[in-house]
Amino acid sequence: MRRLLAILAMAAALVAGHAVHAQPVEPRFALVIGNGKYRQGALPSSLNNAALVAETLRSIGFDVTGAADLKQPDLLDAVRKFAAKVRAGGPTTVAVFYFSGYGFSLEGENLLVAADALLERDTDIPLDTIRLSEVIDPLSRVPARAKIFIVDASRALPFPIKDMKLAPGLAALEAPAGSLVAFSDAPAAVAADGSGPYGAYPLALAENLRIGGLDVAEAFTRARLRVHQLSRGAQTPWHVSSLAGPLVLVPPNPAAPPPLLHAVRPMREAGVEGAYALAIQQDTLAGYAEFALAFPSSGYAPRIRAMMRARRETMTWQQARATDTARGYWSYEKRYPDGIYAADAERRLDRLSEALQPPPAFEPVTFAGVPPPIQNEPRERAALPTSPPPPSRMIAPQPSLYANFSLPLPSLPGAGRNDAAFPPVHTLPPPGSDEEGAEAEKPKPAPVHKRRPVAPVTRPATPPPSAGIGAPTILAPPQQLPANRPPAQRQITPAPSPFSGSR
């Protein structure tokens, strides 16, 4: 009898092992670009950030193509080759695009800046940048399980573009079906890189993309909480998702279930700190308004109201740009006569050969989806207060691996490097290891990590579904306080687009 039980157990183990190995392994490809050797405003940490993200993705089974300091033609060529690679992978492919460098928005288009950019005048723009849509659109037409676009480019521009007034940061956009788009800071916001060798955003991505059993959209939500905490509320990453369902990149570890996010409940019941964490987690105008109305005298309320003011304007502009009509642009300017997108609105009116000012009987568009500003919401845009700092319990303590991170990087001489730009370093421990799981309540002196051989990483089998975060974070159009503008009328001759031209 004992022998029979042993034979049955062995057979069951063989069947189970065969079932595990029979699970399909989806192809995983990533294109990671770090532009740092700019002629003006060099970014020493940009290559570090790209190398860290490349190493992170390799550690969870991605075939990574790295590129550094690319000029405009090389950027376009890298994207073209990457799209072909994703297409060859088939409909189960997971694709990730990451860019670290400078970016900005112009007339609703997000632009990524080439490493050799001059950007001295508007005619340089089509020669020194590529549109983010030139990355997203080709991949959107490729059948794949998921496409993830990460733009770590929310930085103040150092380029003296003559006679060009630009909105700060990147413009909000909708994610095409089956994709997720993430920015290192909120739309129309810029963040400082800090003095360390790595930015807070790529470190947060490295931490959360490697958590076993965690849905990828939830990983980006946790990254937002971590960066918001590390930056004392000055930087709040943003993402919008239209993924077709949960996507788990690292199989769950039964011994260490994925950390939970804050349970959604009425904020008055969560207390000030719990409600603040929930508002940042949700990152919606409605969530911020609920906090501000529930705790109007809280020390966090001024920051939340300033975030609402900024978000409301970016949402208004997003809707106006989507309509691309004179009435839409006049409506934006009626609400924000000195808004950050006012110059963009006037440039669009130029393109449409419309007057800068609406006719006397003009009625502003009612942008559906967002109520008017709440009581005490600022009328003018202002910098976010960094005091008081976010609650210490907003997210679990940062694991010591990332709090004290010092990954030795490969040498990256020269510019225009491509496939060999970020060769494997293999200093990250396997996801979920004890070294990664140790949490640090406060930073400790950074240890010196020596390179050590690590067994080659194999792509994990397709993991079982995991609970997601619910509704994706998607901006909707708002309504704002009316404002008057001088009634001058002016007929416009269409201006040449800054997106076309030759040198």
N, C-alpha and C positions, 0 to 999 in steps of 0.2 A: 504493500500500500504506500509506504514512504517513497519507494522508488517511482511508483506511478505518479505521485504528486510532484516529484522532482521533474519528471519528464514533461508533465503538463505545464509546470511553471516555466521550464526552458522554452517550450513551444510558444507560450504566451509572450515571453520576452522577445523571441525572434519575430513574431507577428507584429508586436508593438514597435520593435526597431525598424522593421520594414516599412510600417506605416509612416513613421517619422521621416525616414529617408525618402519616401515617395512624395512627400509634400512638395509642391512646386516652389522653386526659389525664384522670385521675380528679379529681373535684371535691375541693377541700381547704378546710375551714372550721375556724376556731378561735374560741373565746370566751375572752378574756383579762380577768381581773378583778383589780384591785389595790385592796385595802381598807387604808388607812393612817391616816385621820383618826379614829382611835378616841378616845373621850372619856377613856379611861385607856390609857396605854401606846401613844401614837401611834407609827406606824412610818414614819418619813420615807423610808426606802428602798423601801417596798412599791410605790409608784407607779413608781419608777425600775425596779424589777425587772420589773413587769408591762409597762412600755413597752419594755424591752429584749427580753423574750420576744415581745411583739407584733411588734417590728421584725424579730426573727430569723425568725419564722414567715412574715412577709410576704416576706422575702428568698428563701424557698424555695417560694414559690408559693401561700401560704395566703391566703384571704379572711378577714381578721381583724375580729372585732367586739370593741372594747375597752370596758371599763366600770370606773368608779372610785368607791369609797366608797359602795357600795350598801347600802341597808337590806334587811331580810329580805324584804318583798314584792317588792322590785326584783330581789333575787337569784333568787327563784323565777321571776319573770317572764322574766328574762334566760335562764335555763336552758330554760324552756318554748319561747321563741322560737328558741333555738339548736337544740333538738331538732327543731323543725319545719323549720328550714333544712337540717339534716342529712338528714332524711327526704326533702325535696324534691330533694336532690342525688343520690339513688339508691344502689343497693347497692355502687357502686365508691367511694363517698365515704370520705375519711380525715378524721376529726374529732379536734380537740385541745381539751381544756378545761384552763385554767391558773388557779389561784387563789393569790394572795399575800395573807397576812393572818394572823389568829389561827385556830387550830383546836385541838380537844381531843376526847377520847373519853369516853364515858359509857355504861357497861353494854354495851360492845362496839360502840356506834355512834360513828362519827366525825362531828363537828359543825364546820361552818364558821361563823365569827362575823361577824355583820353590823356595818357601820361605826358604827351608832348604838347599839350594845349597851350595856346597863347591867350585866346579869349580877350583880345584888346578892344574889339568892336563887334557889333551884331553880325557882321558878315563872317566872323570866325566861328560862329556857333555851329553851322552845318558841317564845318571842316574839322572841328575839335571835339565833337561829341557824337554819341549815338543815342537814339531814343530808346527808352526802356521798352516801348512797344515793339521795337525791332528785335528785342529778345523774346518778349512774351508772345507776340503774334505767331511767329513761325512754329514755336513749340506748342501753341494752342491748337494748331492744325495737325499735330502728330498724335495718333492714338497712343495713349499711355494711361497707366493707372492713376498717376498723380504727378503734378509738376509743381515744384516749390521754388519761388523766386525770392531771394533774400538780398535786399539792397542796404548795405551798411555805408550810407553816403549822406547822412543828414548832418552835414557840416557847413559852417559859414564859409562862403566862397572867398578866396584870396585874389581873384582875378579882377582887374580893373576894366570891366566891359564899359566902354565909353557910352554915355547917354542912355544907359539901360537900367531901368529900375526893375528889380526882380523881387518876387516874394521869397522869403526864407524857406529853406528845406524843400521837401518834395510834396507833390500834390496827391491828394487821396484819389483812389481809383477803385473800380470794381474788379474782382478776380474772375477771369474767364472760367467756364465750367471745368471742373476737375483740377483746380489749381489753388494754391495759397500764395499770397503776396505779403511780404513782411518788410517793414522799414525799421531801422535802428532807433528812430524817434517818431513822435507823432507827426502827422501831416503838418507842414508849414512850421516845423520846429527844427532847431539845430542843437547839436550837443557837442561839448568839448571832449577831446580824446583823453584828457588827463595826462599824468606824467608817467604812468606805468608802461611796460612793454606791450600790454594787450588792452584792448577796449573792454568795457564792462559788457557790451552786447555779445561779442563773440565768446567771451568767457561764459556768459549765461547760456548761450546756445550749446557750447561744449558740455556744460553740466546737464542740461535738460534733454537734449536729443539722445543721450546715452542712458536714460532711465528706462529700465525694462518694463514692458507692459503699458507704456504711456502713449496715448494717442498723440500724433504729431501736432495737431492743433492745440492740444492741451500743453504740449511742451513749449510752444511759443507763448502761450498765456503765462506759464510759470517763468519763462525768460523775462517777460514784461515785469512781473512782480519783483524778480531779483534785481533787474537793472534800476527800476524805480527806487528800490530800497538802497542800493549801493550809491546812487546818485543823489540821495537825499531829496528825491522828488523832482529833480531837474530834468530827468530823461525818462520818457515813458514809451517804450517801443510799441509799435502798432502792427496789426496784421488783419487781413481780410481773407476769408476762406470760402471756397465753393467746392471743397472736396466732396466726393460722392459718398463718403461714409468714413468710419474710423480707419486710421492708418497707423499701425504699430510697427516701428522700425526695429525695435529690440525686443526679443521674446521676453515674456514676464518671468520674473524670478520668484518662485513660490516662497522662498525664504525672506524675500524683501519686496512686498507688494508695492506698486507705485504709490507715491504720496498723493493724497487727496487734495483737491482744491477746496476753497471755502464753500460750504453749502449755501445755495441761493435761498434766501428768506427775507422777510421784511427787514429793512435796515434798522428800524427803531428797536428791533428785538436783538440785534447783533452787538449792540454797544458801539461806542465811537470807533474804537480801533478795529473791531471786526467789520463794521460797516465800511470803513475806509478801505480795508483790504479787499472787500467784496466789490467796491466801486472800481478800484484799479483793475481787479481781475476781469470784470465785465467790460470795462473800457467803452461804455456807451454813454451818449448824452443823457438818456433816461436814468441810467444808474447814477451818474454824477448828480443829476438834479434831485434824485431821491435822497442821496446823502446830504446835500446842501439844505434841503427842506427839513430833514430829520434832525440835523445838528447844526443849525445856523450860527451858533456861537462857538463852535469847536475851533481849536487852533488850526485844524486842517481845512476849514471851510474856505478861507481866502484862496488857497491853492486850487481847491476843487472848482471854485467859481471862475478863477482865471482860466483853468483848463476848459471849462464849459464855454467861456467866451471865445477862446481860440478854436475849439472844435466846431462851434456853431457857424463861425465865419467860413471855415474850410468846407463845411457841408453845403453852405449856401453857394459858394463858388463852384463846387463840384456839380451841383444841379444846374447852375446857370451855364456852365461850360458844356454840360450834356445836351442842353437845348440848343446851344450855339445860335441864339437869335438875339436881335437887338433888345427885344423886350426882356429877355433873361438877364442880359448884362446891365440894362438900366435898372432892373429890380435889385441886382446885387449892389450897384452903386447907390441906390436909394437907401438901402439898409446900412451900407458901409462906405460913406463918401470918402473917407480917408483910409480905406481898407488896404490890406497888403496885396490884394489882387486888382486894385484899381487900375494900375498901369496895364496889366494884362487885359482887363475889360476894354480899355480904350484901344489897345492894339487890335483886339478882335472886332471892335466897331469899325476901325479903319479897314480891316479886311472885308467887312460886309458893306462898305460904303455908306455907313449910317452916321447920323449926327451923334456927337458925344453926349448931348442932352436930350432927354425924351420930350415929346410934345406936351403941351400944357395939360391935356386931358388924360395923360398916361396913368394907368392903374397898374401898380406893381403886381407881378406874378405871386400867387400864394404857393410857395413851395411846400408840397405835402410831406407829412411824416414827422415834423418836429414842431412843438408848440413854441410860442413866443418866449423870450428870456424870462427867467424867474426873478423874483425880487432880489435886489442887491447884486445881481450879476453885473460885472463891470461893463461900462459902455465902450471903453477903449481897451485895446490889447496891451498887455503888460507882461513883464517877465514873471515866471513862476516863483513864488516864495520857496526858499529851501529850509525854512524854519517854521514849525518844528519838523524834525526829520520823521519819515514814515515810521509806523510802529515796528518794533523789533520782531514781533511775532507775526508779521504780515506773511512771511514765508519761512519754511524751516531753515535753520542755520546753514550757511554756505559750506559745502563739503571742503575739508582742508586741502584737497588736491587742487581746487580752483581758487580758494582764498590765498594760497601761497604758490600760485602757479609760476613755474619757470621752465618752460619747455625749450630745450636746446634746438635751435633751428638750423637747417642746412644753409650753406653759403649761397647767396643770391646775387652774384656780380652781374653787372650789365643790365640792359633793358630789353624789352621785347621778348622775354623768355616765355616758353610755352610748356610743352608736356613735362619737361624735367624741372620746372620751376619749383615745385614743392614735392620733392621725392619723399618716400616714407621715412619717418624718423622713429616710429614705434616706441614712444616713451609713455603713451597713455596706457594705463592698465586696462584689462578687459572690463566692459561695462558691468556694473554691479559688484565689482570686487571690493574686498575689505578696504583697500587703499583709497578707493573712490568714495566709499560709503561713510568714512569717518567725517563727522561734522565738526565745524569750528565755530564756537561762539564768538570768537574775535580773532583777527588775523595774527599769525605767528611769524617769526622770521622765516623768510623763504628758503627752503632747502635747495641745495644744488643737485639737480637731477642729472645723473650721468646716463649716456646712451647705453642701452642694453638690448641684446637680441630678444626678439619676441616672435613667437610662432606666427606664421602667416595667418591673417584673418580670413575666414571663410564667410560667405554670405549666409545669414541666418535664413532658415526656412520661413515661409510666410506665416506670421504669427496669427493666433486666433483674434477675432474682433475684440475691441476694448471699448468701454464707454467713452464717448467723446465729451465735448464741453457744451453741447447743445447748440443753440443758434449761433451762426458765425457773426463776427464783428463786422458789420457792413454799414457804411455811412449812409445817412438819408438826408434829404434837403430840409433846411430850417426856415424860420422867419425871424426877422430882427426888427429892432426899433426903427421907425421911419426917420429919415433925415432929409433936409432940403439941400439943394445944390444950386449954384447960380444958373439962371435961366438962359444963358447964352447958347445959341444954336450955331452949328458949324457943319457945312457939308464937307465930306471927306473924299479925297482921291485914294483909291486902294493903294496901300503900301506893300512893298515887296515882302514876302515872308522871310523871316530869319532862318527858316528851315530849308531854304533852297539857295544855292549860290555856288560859286567856284572861285578858287583863288588863282 
